[in-house]
Amino acid sequence: MTSFRVPFNKPWNSGQELSYVSEAVASGHLSGDGPFTRRCHEELERAFGLEHPLLTTSCTAALEMSALLLALEPGDEVIMPSFTFVSTANAFLIHGGVPIFVDIDRDTLNIDAHLIAERITERTRAIVVVHYAGVACDMQAIGAIAEAHGLMVIEDNAHGLGGSYQDRPLGSFGDLATLSFHETKNFTCGEGGALIVNNASLRDRAEIIREKGTDRSRFFRGEVAKYGWVDLGSSYLPSEILAAYLLAQLEAKPTIQKNREMIWHRYSDSLHEWAHVSSVVLPSIPGDRQQAFHMFYMLMPSLKARTSLIEQLKERDILAVFHYLPLHLSIMGRKLGYSPGDCPVTEDISDRLVRLPFYTGLTIDDQEAVIDAVTVSLA
């Protein structure tokens, strides 16, 4: 991998990770759902206000579990934004669902709640929301739409752990919510995720699906005399080694979030005047939402300006990157019948968005180097 003086992302350690991993190894329990997994579940409940979490091997795995819990039949439709990672669509497509792509709101880059109702049909089963950059979707409006049409809501909260909407934590609104602990996220174990099961009627089956279609969890709680194959499922449990690493990260929430908040505001404050005179748009955070400080992006005036900025930063040994390509314009999206113009805001934003280096350990000196390189780029 090419190295940069200021990389786009750099994993951060609290200092406790290796100690916990060594403890897990010494315990002799390396498979999933051991003591460290349970402690991660407790920390997600205590520190983040999320009830009934289940660690998974990835956010993708948690999304696939969500699709299984929907019990989709071929042709059932799932509404979601086109501006998201491929896992959001793949998880439902491979289980018989049809992704129905909706355009995004230009201010928050989240699914446009005003466009959802017109895409609902008799085959619609769920609405999947993505809290882009850790800024909440309009959950009040989306929840009302879902209730009126009898639909389930699934939060793809890969970006939003630690964020909130109207003082309520992201991940607590949907029937189901998914988390990511990928290397690029605020809290990481390299690869990992979690499913949050807010809908009580889905909790027993979620455990079974996660345990390869068996009632093994009930057996270990002494609720059944033996366990067996009772439903669909797969192997979604992360090892105790990953859970041990993750626990150290979750316990460091105050430090991680404080650092990231300072880095985000330093970018915002330092670039505000330059952005105004350069026709560059900085992130917009509605007043009823507390962001998770997951990333810092800018919307450049054009694709040409975006490309030029990325190249000029590379010349200074700084890596900045763009983000999602519209799913509806991908090869798979075209196969589903989509074409240019179907989600015009998504298409425009995707061409102009650039993400600056953003990670918990980003030093003031390195960030100032990024800011200096950015502010001379359009001079």
NORDAQUI-V562906 format. One record per residue. N is the residue number from 0. RES is the residue in one small letter. D_LAST is the distance of its C-alpha to the last C-alpha in whole Angstrom. Layout:
BEGIN
<<N | RES | D_LAST> <N | RES | D_LAST>>
END
This chain:
BEGIN
<<0 | m | 31> <1 | t | 28> <2 | s | 27> <3 | f | 24> <4 | r | 23> <5 | v | 22> <6 | p | 24> <7 | f | 23> <8 | n | 27> <9 | k | 29> <10 | p | 33> <11 | w | 34> <12 | n | 37> <13 | s | 39> <14 | g | 42> <15 | q | 45> <16 | e | 44> <17 | l | 46> <18 | s | 49> <19 | y | 49> <20 | v | 49> <21 | s | 52> <22 | e | 54> <23 | a | 54> <24 | v | 55> <25 | a | 58> <26 | s | 59> <27 | g | 60> <28 | h | 58> <29 | l | 55> <30 | s | 56> <31 | g | 54> <32 | d | 55> <33 | g | 56> <34 | p | 56> <35 | f | 52> <36 | t | 51> <37 | r | 53> <38 | r | 51> <39 | c | 48> <40 | h | 50> <41 | e | 51> <42 | e | 47> <43 | l | 46> <44 | e | 48> <45 | r | 48> <46 | a | 44> <47 | f | 43> <48 | g | 46> <49 | l | 46> <50 | e | 50> <51 | h | 51> <52 | p | 49> <53 | l | 50> <54 | l | 48> <55 | t | 47> <56 | t | 46> <57 | s | 42> <58 | c | 41> <59 | t | 42> <60 | a | 45> <61 | a | 45> <62 | l | 44> <63 | e | 47> <64 | m | 49> <65 | s | 48> <66 | a | 49> <67 | l | 52> <68 | l | 53> <69 | l | 52> <70 | a | 55> <71 | l | 53> <72 | e | 55> <73 | p | 54> <74 | g | 52> <75 | d | 51> <76 | e | 48> <77 | v | 45> <78 | i | 42> <79 | m | 39> <80 | p | 35> <81 | s | 34> <82 | f | 31> <83 | t | 32> <84 | f | 33> <85 | v | 36> <86 | s | 39> <87 | t | 39> <88 | a | 40> <89 | n | 42> <90 | a | 44> <91 | f | 46> <92 | l | 46> <93 | i | 48> <94 | h | 51> <95 | g | 51> <96 | g | 49> <97 | v | 46> <98 | p | 43> <99 | i | 42> <100 | f | 38> <101 | v | 37> <102 | d | 33> <103 | i | 31> <104 | d | 30> <105 | r | 26> <106 | d | 26> <107 | t | 27> <108 | l | 27> <109 | n | 31> <110 | i | 34> <111 | d | 34> <112 | a | 38> <113 | h | 38> <114 | l | 39> <115 | i | 41> <116 | a | 44> <117 | e | 44> <118 | r | 44> <119 | i | 47> <120 | t | 50> <121 | e | 53> <122 | r | 52> <123 | t | 49> <124 | r | 50> <125 | a | 47> <126 | i | 44> <127 | v | 41> <128 | v | 38> <129 | v | 35> <130 | h | 33> <131 | y | 30> <132 | a | 28> <133 | g | 31> <134 | v | 31> <135 | a | 34> <136 | c | 35> <137 | d | 37> <138 | m | 40> <139 | q | 42> <140 | a | 42> <141 | i | 42> <142 | g | 45> <143 | a | 47> <144 | i | 46> <145 | a | 48> <146 | e | 51> <147 | a | 51> <148 | h | 51> <149 | g | 53> <150 | l | 50> <151 | m | 49> <152 | v | 46> <153 | i | 44> <154 | e | 41> <155 | d | 39> <156 | n | 37> <157 | a | 36> <158 | h | 33> <159 | g | 34> <160 | l | 37> <161 | g | 37> <162 | g | 35> <163 | s | 37> <164 | y | 38> <165 | q | 40> <166 | d | 41> <167 | r | 42> <168 | p | 41> <169 | l | 39> <170 | g | 42> <171 | s | 45> <172 | f | 44> <173 | g | 45> <174 | d | 49> <175 | l | 47> <176 | a | 44> <177 | t | 42> <178 | l | 40> <179 | s | 38> <180 | f | 38> <181 | h | 36> <182 | e | 34> <183 | t | 31> <184 | k | 33> <185 | n | 33> <186 | f | 37> <187 | t | 38> <188 | c | 41> <189 | g | 39> <190 | e | 40> <191 | g | 42> <192 | g | 42> <193 | a | 45> <194 | l | 46> <195 | i | 47> <196 | v | 50> <197 | n | 50> <198 | n | 53> <199 | a | 56> <200 | s | 58> <201 | l | 56> <202 | r | 56> <203 | d | 59> <204 | r | 58> <205 | a | 54> <206 | e | 56> <207 | i | 59> <208 | i | 56> <209 | r | 54> <210 | e | 57> <211 | k | 58> <212 | g | 60> <213 | t | 62> <214 | d | 63> <215 | r | 63> <216 | s | 61> <217 | r | 64> <218 | f | 66> <219 | f | 65> <220 | r | 65> <221 | g | 69> <222 | e | 69> <223 | v | 70> <224 | a | 73> <225 | k | 71> <226 | y | 68> <227 | g | 67> <228 | w | 65> <229 | v | 65> <230 | d | 62> <231 | l | 59> <232 | g | 56> <233 | s | 54> <234 | s | 53> <235 | y | 50> <236 | l | 51> <237 | p | 49> <238 | s | 51> <239 | e | 51> <240 | i | 49> <241 | l | 46> <242 | a | 47> <243 | a | 48> <244 | y | 44> <245 | l | 43> <246 | l | 45> <247 | a | 44> <248 | q | 40> <249 | l | 42> <250 | e | 43> <251 | a | 40> <252 | k | 39> <253 | p | 38> <254 | t | 36> <255 | i | 34> <256 | q | 33> <257 | k | 32> <258 | n | 30> <259 | r | 28> <260 | e | 28> <261 | m | 26> <262 | i | 24> <263 | w | 23> <264 | h | 23> <265 | r | 21> <266 | y | 18> <267 | s | 19> <268 | d | 19> <269 | s | 16> <270 | l | 13> <271 | h | 15> <272 | e | 13> <273 | w | 9> <274 | a | 11> <275 | h | 13> <276 | v | 10> <277 | s | 8> <278 | s | 12> <279 | v | 13> <280 | v | 16> <281 | l | 18> <282 | p | 21> <283 | s | 24> <284 | i | 27> <285 | p | 30> <286 | g | 32> <287 | d | 35> <288 | r | 34> <289 | q | 33> <290 | q | 31> <291 | a | 32> <292 | f | 28> <293 | h | 28> <294 | m | 25> <295 | f | 21> <296 | y | 19> <297 | m | 16> <298 | l | 17> <299 | m | 14> <300 | p | 14> <301 | s | 15> <302 | l | 17> <303 | k | 15> <304 | a | 12> <305 | r | 14> <306 | t | 15> <307 | s | 12> <308 | l | 11> <309 | i | 15> <310 | e | 15> <311 | q | 12> <312 | l | 14> <313 | k | 17> <314 | e | 16> <315 | r | 16> <316 | d | 19> <317 | i | 18> <318 | l | 20> <319 | a | 18> <320 | v | 21> <321 | f | 21> <322 | h | 24> <323 | y | 27> <324 | l | 28> <325 | p | 30> <326 | l | 34> <327 | h | 35> <328 | l | 34> <329 | s | 35> <330 | i | 38> <331 | m | 40> <332 | g | 38> <333 | r | 39> <334 | k | 43> <335 | l | 43> <336 | g | 43> <337 | y | 39> <338 | s | 37> <339 | p | 33> <340 | g | 33> <341 | d | 35> <342 | c | 32> <343 | p | 30> <344 | v | 27> <345 | t | 28> <346 | e | 27> <347 | d | 24> <348 | i | 23> <349 | s | 24> <350 | d | 21> <351 | r | 18> <352 | l | 19> <353 | v | 18> <354 | r | 20> <355 | l | 18> <356 | p | 21> <357 | f | 23> <358 | y | 27> <359 | t | 29> <360 | g | 29> <361 | l | 25> <362 | t | 25> <363 | i | 23> <364 | d | 22> <365 | d | 21> <366 | q | 19> <367 | e | 17> <368 | a | 16> <369 | v | 15> <370 | i | 13> <371 | d | 11> <372 | a | 11> <373 | v | 9> <374 | t | 7> <375 | v | 5> <376 | s | 6> <377 | l | 4> <378 | a | 0>>
END
